[in-house]
């Protein structure tokens, strides 16, 4: 659709409205882990590095690619912030570090080269996204969580729980790096407190 519009408006210079029906988008709701499941997931992970990967992904709302690409120089422990560089859409953003993992994260990156990855692989270099996803799958199995969740569900859960805590949707949009507010608004469909307060007639 964008290609057609570009051709009409910029190549052959026709400015009339293009009325073409676009394909219907998938309207499935994101899979969310509740707070108790998040605690179980993280606490069931014995490996300290793996536990930090899951904790940071949830606590900062990171995509799996952002976790594996995170470098020591991107971490500001004192201000509890992360500088996510060239994320989806090649945009930078600032997000938050959970205070609960501040000390563990500080120990992990202490005295390391700023250009190093925060979560290096055993062979050196960065972890693959597949390895990070396997860490999540193993944690799900150990925590006995049966939901059809993926690593990205940690990011979905971060957004949902912030909205449940009363954080303004515009701030949530900023932390997630969403360009369009409508992308963030879908989380309101899974975190509607009024809906939860309705009792079934059965």
C-alpha positions in Angstrom: 0.0 0.0 0.0 2.8 2.4 0.9 4.6 1.5 -2.3 1.6 2.3 -4.4 1.1 5.6 -2.6 4.7 6.5 -3.0 4.5 5.7 -6.8 1.3 7.9 -7.3 2.3 10.8 -5.1 6.1 11.0 -5.8 6.8 9.4 -9.1 3.8 10.2 -11.4 2.7 13.1 -9.2 -1.0 12.2 -8.9 -2.4 13.7 -5.7 -6.0 12.3 -5.7 -7.0 10.0 -2.9 -6.2 6.3 -3.4 -9.1 4.2 -2.2 -7.8 0.6 -1.9 -9.0 -1.7 0.8 -6.2 -3.0 2.9 -6.0 -6.5 4.4 -7.6 -7.0 7.8 -5.0 -7.0 10.5 -4.7 -9.8 13.1 -6.6 -8.7 16.1 -5.5 -11.4 18.5 -4.7 -10.2 22.0 -1.1 -10.5 23.4 -0.4 -13.3 25.8 0.3 -11.9 29.3 1.9 -13.5 32.2 0.4 -12.4 35.5 2.6 -11.1 38.3 2.6 -14.4 40.2 3.7 -16.2 37.0 6.5 -13.7 36.5 7.8 -14.3 40.0 7.6 -18.1 39.5 9.3 -17.8 36.1 12.2 -15.8 37.5 12.6 -17.6 40.8 12.7 -21.0 39.0 15.8 -20.0 37.1 18.9 -20.9 39.0 21.5 -19.6 36.6 22.3 -16.0 37.6 22.9 -14.7 34.1 19.7 -16.4 32.8 17.7 -15.0 35.7 19.0 -11.5 35.0 18.1 -11.8 31.3 14.5 -12.7 32.1 14.3 -10.0 34.9 15.6 -7.3 32.7 13.5 -8.3 29.7 10.4 -8.0 31.9 11.5 -5.2 34.1 12.6 -2.9 31.2 10.1 -4.1 28.5 12.8 -5.3 26.1 12.5 -7.3 22.9 14.7 -10.4 22.7 17.0 -8.6 20.1 17.4 -5.7 22.5 18.5 -8.0 25.3 21.2 -9.8 23.3 22.5 -6.5 21.7 22.7 -4.6 25.0 26.2 -3.3 25.8 27.8 -2.3 29.1 28.0 1.3 27.9 24.3 1.4 27.4 23.6 0.7 31.2 23.4 3.7 33.5 23.3 2.0 37.0 23.2 5.3 38.9 20.1 6.6 37.1 18.6 3.1 36.7 18.2 3.6 32.9 19.1 1.7 29.7 19.8 3.4 26.4 18.4 1.1 23.7 20.1 1.9 20.5 18.7 1.4 17.0 15.8 -0.7 18.1 12.8 -1.5 15.8 12.5 1.2 13.3 16.1 2.2 13.9 15.1 4.5 16.8 16.9 5.0 20.1 15.0 5.1 23.4 15.5 5.3 27.1 13.9 2.7 29.4 14.1 1.8 33.1 16.1 -0.7 35.1 14.2 -2.4 37.9 15.8 -1.4 41.3 15.5 -5.0 42.5 18.2 -6.2 40.1 20.5 -3.1 40.4 23.1 -4.9 42.5 23.2 -8.1 40.5 23.5 -6.1 37.2 26.2 -3.9 38.7 28.3 -6.9 39.8 27.9 -8.5 36.3 29.2 -5.4 34.4 31.7 -4.1 37.0 35.2 -3.5 35.5 34.2 -4.8 32.1 34.9 -3.0 28.8 32.1 -0.6 27.9 32.0 -2.1 24.4 31.3 -5.6 25.7 27.9 -7.2 25.6 26.1 -7.3 29.0 25.1 -10.9 28.4 28.0 -12.5 26.4 27.8 -16.1 25.2 30.1 -18.8 26.6 32.2 -18.7 23.4 32.5 -14.9 23.4 30.5 -12.4 21.5 26.8 -11.9 22.0 24.1 -14.5 22.7 21.9 -15.5 19.9 18.2 -14.7 20.1 17.5 -18.4 19.9 19.5 -19.0 23.0 17.6 -16.3 24.9 14.3 -17.8 23.7 15.5 -21.3 25.0 16.2 -19.7 28.4 12.6 -18.5 28.5 11.2 -21.8 27.4 13.2 -23.7 30.0 12.0 -21.3 32.7 8.4 -21.7 31.6 8.8 -25.5 31.9 10.4 -25.3 35.3 7.8 -22.9 36.6 5.0 -25.2 35.2 3.3 -22.3 33.3 1.1 -23.7 30.6 0.3 -20.5 28.7 1.2 -20.2 25.0 3.7 -17.5 25.9 7.0 -16.5 24.1 9.9 -14.4 25.2 8.0 -11.4 23.8 5.3 -12.0 26.4 7.7 -10.5 29.0 7.5 -7.2 27.1 3.7 -7.5 26.9 3.5 -8.2 30.6 5.7 -5.2 31.4 3.3 -2.9 29.5 0.2 -4.4 31.0 1.4 -4.3 34.6 2.5 -0.6 34.2 -1.0 0.3 33.0 -2.5 -1.7 35.9 -0.3 0.4 38.2 -1.8 3.6 36.8 1.1 4.7 34.7 -0.1 7.1 31.9 -0.3 5.3 28.5 1.9 8.0 26.9 4.8 7.1 29.3 4.3 3.4 28.5 4.3 4.2 24.8 7.6 6.0 25.3 9.2 3.2 27.3 8.2 0.6 24.7 9.3 2.8 21.8 6.0 2.6 20.0 5.6 5.1 17.2 1.8 4.9 17.2 -0.2 5.2 20.4 -2.7 2.6 18.9 0.0 -0.1 19.3 0.2 0.6 23.0 -3.6 0.9 23.4 -4.1 -2.8 22.7 -2.8 -3.5 26.2 -5.8 -1.7 27.6 -7.9 -4.6 26.3 -6.2 -7.1 28.6 -6.0 -4.8 31.6 -9.5 -3.3 32.0 -10.2 -3.3 35.8 -13.9 -2.6 35.2 -14.2 -5.7 33.1 -12.6 -7.8 35.8 -15.0 -6.5 38.4 -18.0 -7.8 36.5 -19.4 -10.9 38.1 -20.7 -13.7 35.9 -24.5 -14.3 36.2 -23.8 -18.1 36.7 
